[in-house]
Structure formats: structure tokens, C-alpha cells
Amino acid sequence: MFQFSESDVRQIISKGLTPEIVELQIKNFIDGFPYMDIMGPARLNYSIKSFNNTRIKELIKTFNDRSAEKKIVKFVPASGAASRMFKNLFVFMKEAETVDQQKPLLDKEEYKGVLKFFKNIHKFAFTDDLKEELKKDKLILDELLTEHQYAKVLEYLLTDKGLDYGKQPKALIRFHQYDDHNRYALEEQLVEGVYYAKDSNNRVHIHFTVSPEHHEDFKDAINRLLPAYEEHFGVNYDIGFSEQDSSTDIIAVDMENKPFRNEDGSLLFRPGGHGALIGNLNEIYGEIVFIKNIDNVVPDHLRDTTYIYKKVLGGYLLELQEKTFSYLKELNENPENVNLEEVRLFIQDTLGYQFMDAQFESLRRVEKVDLLFDKLNRPIRVCGMVKNQGEPGGGPFCIRNRDGALSMQIVEKAQIDTKKEDQRNYLESSTHFNPVDIVCSTRNFKNEPFDLTDFIDKSTGIITHKSQNGKKLKAQELPGLWNGAMADWNTAFVEVPIVTFNPVKTVNDLLRKEHQPHE
């Protein structure tokens, strides 16, 4: 379809791709991805479980009693750079460098967030480090602020003249203040792992996905930090790292869907989004895997609720796993004695998957056994859901699959055809939001690992508009890790408190009371 030059082909092959795969990527730009066929939002006490205090205690006990015999891994996508956290500060710094009087800039409406930042600069956990960087050049933070030298302050915060936060991974930004130290987001994940990712041998298993340019920074930080935390908690950490495979990168195209080229004539490839991490997850040896984003952490004084609900999700997963494995063994060993209607209702009422009734009833018994076995024999995920607070991102919906069956999925807004009134109404009436608080069972009833790539809906994806060197382009993302990449998993939704969801998307999010010291 496209004529790639010899150098193009060499570049494509060097990434672990083939010209045919790249052609398919371009075809996706041309054809687009189909919208999800939403049948309605997930509803509390129906497709979203809500547990009372008695049930919560039961699930915590289940987790505490059974998790010790399992290998539990905390999986943290941490490859994101912090540059987006500081986007407005970068813009302000560039403009401030060009004017004599910087203070009037803070009165501009577009810099309202920058003004808030400077008014509260002493409340950030990284400010002590900033002061030390300034001191090396005999500069004092408060004097610079009094003289309205805001660009100078930001230069030491964002560039390699100082902390270089503009290029650091979000994991290595100081998030929280304590009496005797200030913690990186990375450290909060280390602390959190002690409370639900520890095995019977006091080993805490945590896996971070990192970008190639930050890999060594992560290793250095871990080597520097671990001894103190191991001594404090009396544990040993098993820390793993992996990078997003370059073979999951996707070619960019121009606005006419032709391959976008860099200034040197080479093809531009972009990372395929967090959906590419399904390959990283596939390589982890863990019977139970908790997934949580690097920036969704809280200080120690707010941890109790987070720990409680991690164990609630984990306990519920272990219950589902036990019931699922029991049915699978019966279907595999004594199919003639299985109550098939009981199994069907478990799949429908608990795992949110509804077969087309007429089609199911028309099958012979042996065919029903095979169908039920196939539907149960797949990875399981329990997804925490918080009440919708207007945060951007995906939510839980019931969708109609291409085969006519219904299933519960996490759907991004970009996957919804909001031009259709019914689809728009479903989106607007949704009550819950996906905070990426997921616990997974990735092994089958024989304790063999699933190949997670077998359960991806490869027809899903997202196309976005970006720019490179002032030129517009289209970028494409693979099926999201908790969207299309897990589309064929068995899924359950559980309501969790909003206090367990504390993302840091902009630097001023660190000023929220949830990220500030306890008063």
C-alpha cells in the first residue's frame, strides 16, 4: 500500500516491526476505530458492588488468611515524565524571560495557576531541595521572590541548572513532607507495598515500568532508598523494572494520513500508550497483581482507608478466583454433573457477562459446557470505582460485543460516539469513574500463567491530534491497558471511597489537603 524506502524498512525492522504491521497502523488512521456500543452505565448495587462494614471485615480476613500463600506483585506504571505537571510553569518561564517586569504577568488569567504556585511555594515537598540548589549559586529563594525574579526560580526548578524537574520521571518528584524527610512518589509506593504486597517470607514484590531514558535514575534511587525502608519495616524488597517494548511503538501520520517524517527524513514513531504495557504485565510471575498509577499516593496519615480497600479488592478477587476455579474443575472433570444454569448465572450476575439467551439455549449440552468453560477460563480483574467527581478519564459501562453478548468494560470518553443521543446520555448519566485501582488474577485453575495477549480486543484504539516541531500530526494509541487490552478478561466492579483516589496531574494538585502534612 505504501512505498517505504530501504532506510525506512531498516528503521522499521530495528524497532522490531515489519512494513506490513506499519501499513496496518496507517490503515487504522484511515479507517478509524469503531466506537463502543454502550448499553448503559454500570450502576451501584447492580454491576458495581458495594460492601457494608460486616462484608468489608470478611473480605479483609479472606485476604489476610489466603494471600500469604500467594505471590503478590504490585505493578506500577511509572514511565510518565513529570513535564506535564509543570506545563504552565514552563510557559510562564519562557514569557517571563522576555520581559523586564515579571510581576504583572501573574495577573494574567492564563497564569492564575502560576500565581497560586508562587503564593504556596513553601508548601511543596520539593522546596527544600530547590533552596539547596539555589544556595549552590549563593541565591536565596525568598529574596528572588521579593525581587519578582520568578523565571530564575523556575529555571532552578525545571532545568538542568537545578533540579531539572521538567525532565524527571514523576516517580522522582518529591510529593509529601514529613517531620524528618520528604518523600518521592516512588517512596510512597514502596511504603504502600509493605501493607498488601508482602509474602510469608517478608518479601515485598514491586514492579515498575520505566522509560529507557530514566531507567538508570530509577535504579540509582532504589539502591539509595531501599536499605532504610528495609530496616524500618523489617522486610526485603524484590524490585523489578521493565521498559515498554519498542515493537509496540506506532507510526505517526500527517493530516492526510501519510507517514510523518522528522526533519532528517526518518519516520516518526510514538509510544503506543499504556496499552503496550500488557506485554510487561505478561512477563510478571505473580498469582495476584495489584495495578496502581505512580502518582496516586497519599501521606501516611491517610493510608488506612487505602490499605483497607486494597485488601477488600484483593479479598473479593480471591473469592471470585476460588469460585471460578471450582466451576472450571467441575466442567473439566465431571461435566455431566455440573448445574450449567448455576454457572451461567454466576458468569452473568457476578462477572457481568451475559450470553445471548436464544443462542445459548439452542446449544447442545456439550456445547454449553465448552462455552461456559471457555468464558470462565480467562484472567480475572476486580476494579475499584469511585463516584464521579468530574475527573477526565474512563468509567464502567455495559457494552454489546460484536457477537451480541453483553459485558462490563472500562470505556474512555474518546471511545463513545457522543454525536448519538443515547450514547451521550449514557455517558452523562454515569455515576462512577475509573481511578486505576485494579487487582488481577493472571493464572488459570492449574496455576499456569495465561498469555494475556490472547485477551486483547485489537479492534479498539484511540487516535489523537498532536504536533511536532510546529507541524500537526495524528498519533495512535493501542487498546488501553484497562480498556481494550483487558477487554476479554472476566471483570467485577467494586465501589471504593474517593479518598483512595488522589492523582497528581498538575503541580498544584500537591496543594490539595490530601497531599499536605497532617495538621
KOLTOR-472015 format. One record per residue (C-alpha): x negated, y negated, z negated; residue number from 0. Coordinates in pm, whole numbers, always signed. Example, Ala and Ser with C-alpha at 12.3 -4.5 7.8 and 13.67 -1.06 7.14 Angstrom:
# KOLTOR-472015
       c1       c2       c3   seq
    -1230     +450     -780     0
    -1367     +106     -714     1
***
This chain:
# KOLTOR-472015
       c1       c2       c3   seq
       +0       +0       +0     0
     -286     -239      -87     1
     -627     -254      +70     2
     -884     -253     -207     3
    -1244     -332     -118     4
    -1527     -100     -212     5
    -1620     -325     -504     6
    -1253     -324     -614     7
    -1250      +56     -616     8
    -1574      +69     -814     9
    -1428     -173    -1069    10
    -1105      +27    -1092    11
    -1289     +357    -1141    12
    -1520     +204    -1401    13
    -1214     +136    -1616    14
    -1100     +499    -1596    15
     -822     +413    -1350    16
     -756     +512     -989    17
     -642     +297     -695    18
     -315     +495     -696    19
     -245     +407    -1059    20
     -319      +40     -994    21
      -84      +49     -695    22
     +190     +182     -922    23
     +120     -101    -1166    24
     +163     -354     -885    25
     +483     -177     -775    26
     +620     -231    -1127    27
     +563     -605    -1084    28
     +754     -598     -756    29
    +1042     -377     -872    30
    +1056     -489    -1233    31
    +1160     -269    -1525    32
    +1522     -167    -1585    33
    +1698     -328    -1880    34
    +1806     -109    -2168    35
    +2172       -8    -2158    36
    +2277     -120    -2505    37
    +2595      +28    -2651    38
    +2580     -177    -2971    39
    +2352     -287    -3255    40
    +2266      -46    -3535    41
    +2495     -101    -3833    42
    +2423      -83    -4204    43
    +2553     +233    -4378    44
    +2603     +398    -4042    45
    +2294     +411    -3826    46
    +2091     +212    -4081    47
    +2070     +395    -4414    48
    +2092     +202    -4739    49
    +1994     +371    -5064    50
    +2118     +295    -5418    51
    +1886     +299    -5720    52
    +1950     +664    -5801    53
    +1871     +771    -5447    54
    +1562     +549    -5441    55
    +1427     +723    -5750    56
    +1495    +1064    -5591    57
    +1308     +970    -5275    58
    +1012     +829    -5466    59
     +993    +1154    -5665    60
    +1011    +1353    -5341    61
     +722    +1154    -5201    62
     +513    +1178    -5518    63
     +575    +1552    -5553    64
     +518    +1654    -5192    65
     +273    +1403    -5049    66
      -28    +1532    -5243    67
      -33    +1844    -5028    68
      -23    +1640    -4706    69
     -290    +1442    -4530    70
     -152    +1089    -4524    71
     -307     +825    -4298    72
     -243     +452    -4298    73
     -261     +335    -3934    74
     -320      -40    -3896    75
     -317     -210    -3553    76
     -584     -473    -3616    77
     -724     -564    -3275    78
     -548     -900    -3259    79
     -762    -1216    -3269    80
     -671    -1500    -3502    81
     -683    -1758    -3222    82
     -303    -1779    -3201    83
     -286    -1853    -3574    84
     -480    -2172    -3510    85
     -339    -2271    -3171    86
     -203    -2612    -3278    87
     -520    -2691    -3471    88
     -727    -2625    -3158    89
     -507    -2857    -2951    90
     -527    -3130    -3213    91
     -907    -3093    -3247    92
     -959    -3139    -2872    93
     -747    -3454    -2863    94
     -892    -3593    -3187    95
    -1243    -3566    -3046    96
    -1150    -3813    -2772    97
    -1014    -4098    -2989    98
    -1166    -4341    -3236    99
     -877    -4334    -3483   100
     -769    -3978    -3568   101
     -516    -4053    -3842   102
     -241    -4188    -3607   103
     -243    -3855    -3420   104
      -98    -3685    -3726   105
     +215    -3898    -3689   106
     +293    -3735    -3355   107
     +589    -3496    -3364   108
     +390    -3217    -3197   109
     +132    -3232    -3474   110
     +376    -3204    -3763   111
     +230    -2861    -3844   112
     -123    -3002    -3835   113
      -24    -3271    -4085   114
     +117    -3001    -4313   115
     -208    -2808    -4280   116
     -424    -3101    -4390   117
     -190    -3201    -4673   118
     -219    -2849    -4814   119
     -574    -2762    -4712   120
     -681    -2686    -5070   121
     -413    -2415    -5097   122
     -573    -2186    -4838   123
     -786    -1892    -4949   124
    -1048    -1974    -4687   125
    -1107    -2331    -4806   126
    -1385    -2232    -5046   127
    -1573    -2074    -4756   128
    -1511    -2386    -4546   129
    -1660    -2605    -4819   130
    -1971    -2386    -4829   131
    -2016    -2416    -4451   132
    -1984    -2796    -4474   133
    -2228    -2808    -4766   134
    -2499    -2648    -4550   135
    -2498    -2970    -4345   136
    -2459    -3192    -4654   137
    -2091    -3261    -4580   138
    -1810    -3274    -4836   139
    -1456    -3176    -4739   140
    -1272    -3442    -4942   141
    -1495    -3718    -4808   142
    -1429    -3609    -4449   143
    -1056    -3612    -4519   144
    -1073    -3957    -4679   145
    -1258    -4082    -4370   146
     -996    -3915    -4146   147
    -1261    -3702    -3977   148
    -1015    -3421    -3910   149
    -1184    -3298    -3593   150
    -1508    -3248    -3787   151
    -1328    -3038    -4048   152
    -1166    -2824    -3778   153
    -1496    -2786    -3596   154
    -1641    -2619    -3906   155
    -1331    -2406    -3950   156
    -1267    -2292    -3593   157
    -1601    -2290    -3409   158
    -1936    -2121    -3448   159
    -2066    -2437    -3612   160
    -1897    -2299    -3923   161
    -1659    -2012    -3999   162
    -1575    -1954    -3630   163
    -1219    -1855    -3728   164
    -1099    -1924    -3376   165
    -1280    -1611    -3256   166
    -1246    -1389    -3561   167
    -1001    -1098    -3583   168
     -701    -1175    -3800   169
     -816     -896    -4033   170
    -1123    -1100    -4133   171
     -938    -1420    -4223   172
     -910    -1488    -4594   173
     -539    -1463    -4679   174
     -500    -1466    -5057   175
     -654    -1633    -5362   176
     -730    -1458    -5690   177
     -897    -1579    -6009   178
    -1241    -1440    -5926   179
    -1230    -1377    -5550   180
    -1037    -1441    -5230   181
     -929    -1152    -5008   182
     -930    -1095    -4636   183
     -618     -941    -4479   184
     -838     -634    -4433   185
     -893     -611    -4807   186
     -522     -624    -4882   187
     -473     -324    -4654   188
     -749     -139    -4842   189
     -580     -209    -5175   190
     -236     -115    -5046   191
     -362     +218    -4912   192
     -460     +332    -5262   193
      -97     +343    -5367   194
      +52     +563    -5094   195
     -226     +695    -4865   196
     -430     +880    -5129   197
     -460    +1258    -5124   198
     -505    +1505    -5410   199
     -884    +1458    -5387   200
     -854    +1080    -5441   201
     -944    +1008    -5080   202
     -768     +714    -4913   203
     -735     +756    -4537   204
     -701     +435    -4333   205
     -747     +392    -3958   206
     -789      +51    -3794   207
     -757      -12    -3422   208
    -1006     -282    -3328   209
    -1116     -473    -3021   210
    -1462     -392    -2879   211
    -1599     -741    -2948   212
    -1506     -715    -3318   213
    -1594     -351    -3382   214
    -1928     -422    -3549   215
    -1777     -704    -3755   216
    -1524     -458    -3897   217
    -1794     -204    -3978   218
    -2006     -466    -4149   219
    -1712     -589    -4355   220
    -1613     -236    -4459   221
    -1969     -149    -4561   222
    -1987     -466    -4765   223
    -1646     -436    -4932   224
    -1587      -66    -4993   225
    -1824       +2    -5286   226
    -1646     -247    -5515   227
    -1298     -117    -5428   228
    -1402     +247    -5462   229
    -1544     +175    -5806   230
    -1244      -34    -5915   231
     -980     +221    -5810   232
    -1181     +538    -5865   233
    -1128     +657    -5507   234
    -1324     +736    -5193   235
    -1215     +572    -4870   236
    -1209     +754    -4538   237
    -1209     +466    -4289   238
    -1170     +527    -3917   239
    -1191     +289    -3622   240
    -1084     +320    -3262   241
    -1066      +87    -2965   242
     -791      +54    -2708   243
     -892     +268    -2409   244
     -981      +56    -2106   245
     -787     +303    -1890   246
     -470     +154    -2041   247
     -552     -191    -1901   248
     -315     -326    -1637   249
     -394     -536    -1333   250
     -262     -893    -1328   251
      -94    -1036    -1019   252
      -24    -1384     -887   253
     +326    -1522     -847   254
     +357    -1341     -511   255
     +268    -1006     -673   256
      -74     -990     -512   257
     -375     -884     -723   258
     -503    -1178     -927   259
     -874    -1240     -888   260
    -1128    -1403    -1114   261
    -1346    -1685     -987   262
    -1614    -1431     -892   263
    -1364    -1238     -678   264
    -1324     -945     -915   265
     -981     -812    -1010   266
     -833     -934    -1338   267
     -721     -661    -1576   268
     -548     -729    -1906   269
     -493     -504    -2211   270
     -169     -308    -2186   271
      -31     -428    -2520   272
      +23     -233    -2841   273
     +194      +45    -2647   274
     -154     +152    -2538   275
     -222     +248    -2899   276
      -11     +563    -2868   277
     -334     +721    -2742   278
     -517     +609    -3056   279
     -235     +741    -3274   280
     -252    +1069    -3083   281
     -612    +1121    -3192   282
     -544    +1089    -3564   283
     -531    +1405    -3772   284
     -257    +1318    -4013   285
      +56    +1501    -4121   286
     +219    +1178    -4237   287
     +118     +845    -4080   288
     +223     +502    -4208   289
     +212     +221    -3950   290
     +193     -144    -4055   291
      +54     -456    -3886   292
     -264     -612    -4022   293
     -102     -945    -4117   294
     +200     -808    -4306   295
      +50     -807    -4655   296
     +122     -970    -4991   297
      -85    -1055    -5301   298
      -97     -813    -5593   299
     +186     -977    -5788   300
     +436     -894    -5511   301
     +316     -543    -5433   302
     +559     -339    -5646   303
     +852     -366    -5404   304
     +626     -288    -5108   305
     +493      +26    -5277   306
     +839     +138    -5383   307
     +981     +119    -5032   308
     +676     +274    -4868   309
     +742     +576    -5088   310
    +1116     +560    -5015   311
    +1046     +573    -4641   312
     +790     +847    -4693   313
    +1021    +1050    -4918   314
    +1305    +1025    -4668   315
    +1073    +1134    -4388   316
     +964    +1439    -4590   317
    +1331    +1529    -4644   318
    +1405    +1497    -4273   319
    +1092    +1693    -4189   320
    +1189    +1977    -4424   321
    +1544    +1999    -4285   322
    +1425    +1974    -3925   323
    +1159    +2242    -3971   324
    +1414    +2471    -4140   325
    +1651    +2444    -3843   326
    +1366    +2494    -3595   327
    +1251    +2812    -3767   328
    +1606    +2948    -3765   329
    +1658    +2859    -3399   330
    +1324    +3016    -3315   331
    +1353    +3336    -3522   332
    +1727    +3404    -3574   333
    +1917    +3201    -3312   334
    +2219    +3433    -3323   335
    +2283    +3344    -3690   336
    +2250    +2966    -3663   337
    +2553    +2742    -3707   338
    +2497    +2537    -3391   339
    +2763    +2279    -3477   340
    +2589    +2209    -3808   341
    +2262    +2149    -3625   342
    +2430    +1928    -3366   343
    +2589    +1714    -3637   344
    +2255    +1681    -3820   345
    +2099    +1552    -3498   346
    +2390    +1315    -3438   347
    +2458    +1182    -3788   348
    +2104    +1179    -3929   349
    +1876    +1138    -3629   350
    +2110     +914    -3429   351
    +2112    +1120    -3109   352
    +2449    +1207    -2953   353
    +2477    +1457    -2670   354
    +2740    +1409    -2402   355
    +3016    +1617    -2561   356
    +3165    +1759    -2241   357
    +2824    +1854    -2108   358
    +2719    +2015    -2437   359
    +3040    +2215    -2475   360
    +3012    +2350    -2121   361
    +2680    +2521    -2201   362
    +2642    +2888    -2290   363
    +2526    +2961    -2646   364
    +2171    +3045    -2538   365
    +2153    +2714    -2352   366
    +2280    +2526    -2659   367
    +2011    +2692    -2869   368
    +1742    +2584    -2624   369
    +1878    +2229    -2605   370
    +1902    +2189    -2984   371
    +1557    +2336    -3034   372
    +1408    +2101    -2775   373
    +1576    +1799    -2931   374
    +1454    +1884    -3281   375
    +1102    +1986    -3181   376
     +951    +1642    -3147   377
     +785    +1375    -3365   378
     +995    +1205    -3632   379
     +979     +841    -3738   380
    +1155     +659    -4021   381
    +1164     +286    -3951   382
    +1220      +24    -4217   383
    +1456     -255    -4109   384
    +1505     -596    -4272   385
    +1802     -828    -4248   386
    +1770    -1060    -3952   387
    +1613    -1392    -4056   388
    +1566    -1529    -3705   389
    +1216    -1386    -3660   390
    +1115    -1316    -3299   391
    +1085     -954    -3201   392
    +1276     -630    -3165   393
    +1566     -477    -3351   394
    +1754     -147    -3388   395
    +2016      -65    -3125   396
    +2215     +228    -2994   397
    +2140     +275    -2625   398
    +2264     +501    -2349   399
    +1986     +708    -2198   400
    +1960     +783    -1830   401
    +2108    +1131    -1890   402
    +2416     +979    -2054   403
    +2328    +1072    -2412   404
    +2309     +808    -2688   405
    +2003     +743    -2903   406
    +1877     +493    -3158   407
    +1591     +275    -3033   408
    +1393      -34    -3131   409
    +1453     -279    -2846   410
    +1276     -605    -2768   411
    +1477     -909    -2657   412
    +1294     -903    -2321   413
    +1444     -557    -2258   414
    +1801     -688    -2286   415
    +1992     -833    -1991   416
    +2126    -1142    -2166   417
    +2299    -1252    -1844   418
    +2559     -983    -1913   419
    +2810    -1097    -2172   420
    +2844     -765    -2354   421
    +2466     -719    -2381   422
    +2422    -1078    -2501   423
    +2697    -1028    -2761   424
    +2532     -711    -2891   425
    +2205     -899    -2931   426
    +2368    -1193    -3109   427
    +2567     -970    -3344   428
    +2270     -759    -3450   429
    +2208     -779    -3825   430
    +1861     -629    -3864   431
    +1509     -681    -3738   432
    +1208     -453    -3688   433
     +922     -554    -3924   434
     +697     -268    -3803   435
     +722      -67    -4124   436
     +717     +288    -3992   437
     +626     +630    -4129   438
     +574     +917    -3886   439
     +561    +1295    -3877   440
     +341    +1387    -3581   441
     +306    +1765    -3627   442
     +552    +2043    -3541   443
     +707    +2311    -3764   444
     +398    +2531    -3707   445
     +179    +2242    -3828   446
      +39    +2191    -3479   447
      -10    +1835    -3350   448
     +229    +1707    -3088   449
      +89    +1547    -2776   450
     +250    +1209    -2837   451
     +210    +1109    -2473   452
     +482    +1364    -2390   453
     +743    +1146    -2559   454
     +688     +812    -2382   455
     +957     +651    -2167   456
     +729     +541    -1886   457
    +1009     +357    -1708   458
    +1005      +85    -1974   459
     +772     -213    -1996   460
     +764     -590    -2013   461
     +646     -848    -1758   462
     +536    -1188    -1886   463
     +403    -1510    -1730   464
      +55    -1625    -1831   465
     -223    -1841    -1689   466
     -594    -1801    -1628   467
     -821    -2097    -1552   468
     -517    -2312    -1483   469
     -362    -2062    -1239   470
      -29    -1890    -1306   471
      -18    -1513    -1318   472
     +204    -1225    -1419   473
      +97     -980    -1689   474
     +245     -642    -1769   475
     +266     -453    -2095   476
     +301      -79    -2137   477
     +604      +59    -2323   478
     +563      -84    -2674   479
     +423     +142    -2947   480
     +752     +134    -3141   481
     +967      +85    -2829   482
     +913     +293    -2516   483
     +602     +472    -2643   484
     +816     +638    -2913   485
    +1141     +647    -2713   486
    +1178    +1027    -2727   487
    +1094    +1063    -3097   488
    +1363    +1154    -3348   489
    +1445     +830    -3525   490
    +1604     +715    -3850   491
    +1652     +356    -3968   492
    +1639     +253    -4335   493
    +1709      -92    -4478   494
    +1416     -241    -4672   495
    +1407     -575    -4862   496
    +1299     -887    -4679   497
    +1023     -939    -4938   498
     +836     -646    -4780   499
     +804     -843    -4455   500
     +551    -1128    -4474   501
     +380    -1172    -4137   502
     +126    -1446    -4072   503
     +177    -1574    -3719   504
      +52    -1930    -3778   505
     -195    -2058    -4035   506
      +81    -2244    -4220   507
     +258    -1914    -4288   508
      -10    -1868    -4554   509
     +153    -2157    -4740   510
     +472    -1958    -4797   511
     +523    -1875    -5163   512
     +479    -1504    -5083   513
     +116    -1569    -4987   514
      +33    -1814    -5264   515
     -105    -1729    -5611   516
     +141    -1631    -5882   517
     +227    -1930    -6099   518
***
